[in-house]
Amino acid sequence: MATQPPVQLSSPREWLEVYDADGQPTGQARRRSEIHLDGDWHLAFFCWVARPGRRGPEVLLQHRAARKDVWPLRFDASAAGHVRFGESLEEAAREVREELGIAVELSDLIPIGRHRQQHHHANGLIDREHHALHLLTPGPPDAAYAPDSEEVAGLAWIDADDLLGLVEGRLGSATVRYRAVDVPSDQFVERTLTPADLVPYADGYHRQLIDEIRRHVRP
């Protein structure tokens, strides 16, 4: 496979591989900006962090930075990013270190399947992604997280039941433990999230995700 020139993190010139709608790689490389303009399918690495909580599993949400070109300041997976052209999933696990500041290997993560998602954004971008989903549990203590302020505005722990209630419309709001990226690692405060604060996904996505988390996160 051909080697592509090095790129900066999240650069529009980042080289990604084009996938077909069924999730098969085509061997064709295109720039990230081109893929998002034309709506080509591509692969993304996702890591959800979950741990036992007082009411069952709790999930770590990433508060996306304001500079993001899609879903700025929304809450999403703990860490996620594109798999670059020629990159293995082992190498793509770098996203956890780059965004959360914790070092993990792919072998530390539990694979929990694939998901296909597409979004048409108001800025004209068409994002069609195959998500390679992974779970890290229980993860390190809170003090170990050192999120990158270029990528992350903050971190929030939410009860899995509350997350599901928000996305399924059974809750209008939920309280989370939140830490902004620019405060000490032990200074979490209570904050209220609504469904509009979350990155939206296809119906059933979060229920399947929470089912997997419950299978693997033990009290």
N, C-alpha and C positions, 0 to 999 in steps of 0.2 A: 504494500500500500504506500502511496506517495507520501512524502513528508511535507507538511505545510509550514509556512513561516511562523515564528512565535508571535503571539498576540498578547495584548494587555487584557486583564480581567474585564469581562463584559464589553469588550470592544465590538463595535458594529462590523469590524473586519474579521472577527473571530470565525474560523472555518468550522462548519458543522457538516455532518453527513445527512444527505437526504434519505428519508425512509419512505416506504410506501404506506398506504392506509392500514395495511394489515400488520405493520410493525417490522417489516423486513428491510434491512439495509440495502441500498442500491449501489454503494460504492462511489456515488457522486458527491463531491464536496462543493459547498457554496458558502459564501459569506453569510454571517448571521443576519445582516441587514437585508440581504436579498431573500433569504428564507422567510423572514417575517413579512416582507412586502408581498411576496408571491404566495404565501400560505403553504409552503412545503412542510410535510411531516418531518419531524426530527426527534431525537432522543434526549430526554432530560433525566438527571439523577435526583432522586428525592430521598431525604432522610427525615423521618419523624422520630422525635425523642419522647419517650413516655416512661413513667415510673409509678410505683404505688403511692396513693394518696389517702387521705382520711375517708373519702367517699368512693373509693375505687381508683382506677387509673387516672392520672393526670397527664396532660399533653403539653409539650412546649411549643408555643407558637412564635414565629418570627414576625416582628413588626417591620415591614419592608421600608427601606429608606426613602426619603422624599425624592431622591434623584432617579429612582427607578423609572424606566420608560413605560412599564406596564404595572398596574396595581400599586402605585406609590402609596405608602402609609396604610396599606391593608395588612391584615394578619394572615399568615400562610404557614406552610410546612416549616419545620424547625430549620432545615437547610435544603437548598435545592439549586440546581443550575444545569446548564447545557453540558452534554457529553460532546467534547470536541472531536473533530474528524481524526480517526486513527487512535482515539483514546479508549482504553479499556474501562470497565466499571471499577476495577481496582484503582485506577488512576483518577477516575471521576470522583471517588470518595474524598478527594482534596476539598470538595465544596464544604464539607463539615468543618474542616480546619480553617478555610478561608473566611467563612461567614461567622462561625461560632467560636473560633479560637481554641478548639479542642482537637487533639490528635487522635484519629481513629483509622483503623484499617477496614477494608471491606469485610474481612473475616470477623470483625467485631459486630457486624450488623446482621440482622435477620432479614432475608429477602421475603417480601410479602406481596409479590405479584406485580403486574403491569396494569396501567390505566391509560386510556386514550382520551384526550381532552382537547377541545378547540375553543378559542375565544376570538371574537372580532372586536378590536378595540377602537375607541373613538378617534384615536390618533392615526388610524389607517392600518395599523399592524394587524396581521392575521397570524395567530399563534396556534399551530397544530402540533401537539406534542404527544409522544409516547413516554409515559413516566415509568421509570424503573424504581419501584418503591422499596424502601428499606426501613427497618425499625432498629433504633438503638435503645436498649433498656438495661439497667435503670439510668445509664448515663452518669457523668461525674457530679460531684456536689456543685451547688450554685456558684461558689466562688471560683470554680475552674473556668467558667465561660468568660471569654473575652471577645465579644462580637466586634466585627469590623464596622466602623461608623460609616464607611462608604457604601456598605451593603445593607446595614441593619440599623433601624431606629431604636429598637428595644426588644426585649424578650418577655413573654407572658406565659405563666402556667395556668391552665384551665382544666377543670374537671372534665373528663371524657363525656360524661352524661350531659353536662352543660353545653359542650361544643356541639354534640348531636342535637340537643334541643334547639340551639340557635339556627343551625342549618336546615332543620326540618320544620321550623316555624312554630314549635311548641313553646319557645321562650322568646320574649321580646328583648331581653337583656340578660347578661350574666356577669358576675364579678370574677375578675382574674387577679393574680398576683403579678405585678408588672414592674420591670426595671428598665429605665431608659439607658441607652448605650453609654451616656456620659456621666453616669453616677457609679459609686462603688458597688461591687458585685453583691454585697449583702443588703443593699437598700431597695427592697421590693416594697411596693405600695399597692393598695387596692385600686382597681380601675374597672370601669364598666364597659363591656363590649356589647354591641348590637349585631344583628345579622349583616347589616350594611358595612361593618368593619372587616368582614372576612372576605378573602378571595373566593369567588363562587366556583363550584364544581358541578359536574353532572349529577343528576338525582341518583342517590344511592351510594355515591362515592364515600362520604364520611361514615355511613353506617357500615360498609364493608371494612373501612379502615379501623373503626373502633372495635368491630368484631375481632379483627386480627390482633389489635392491641390487648384486648381482654384475654385472648388465648395465651399471650406471652408474658404479660405483666402480672406477677403474683404478689399478693399482700406480704 
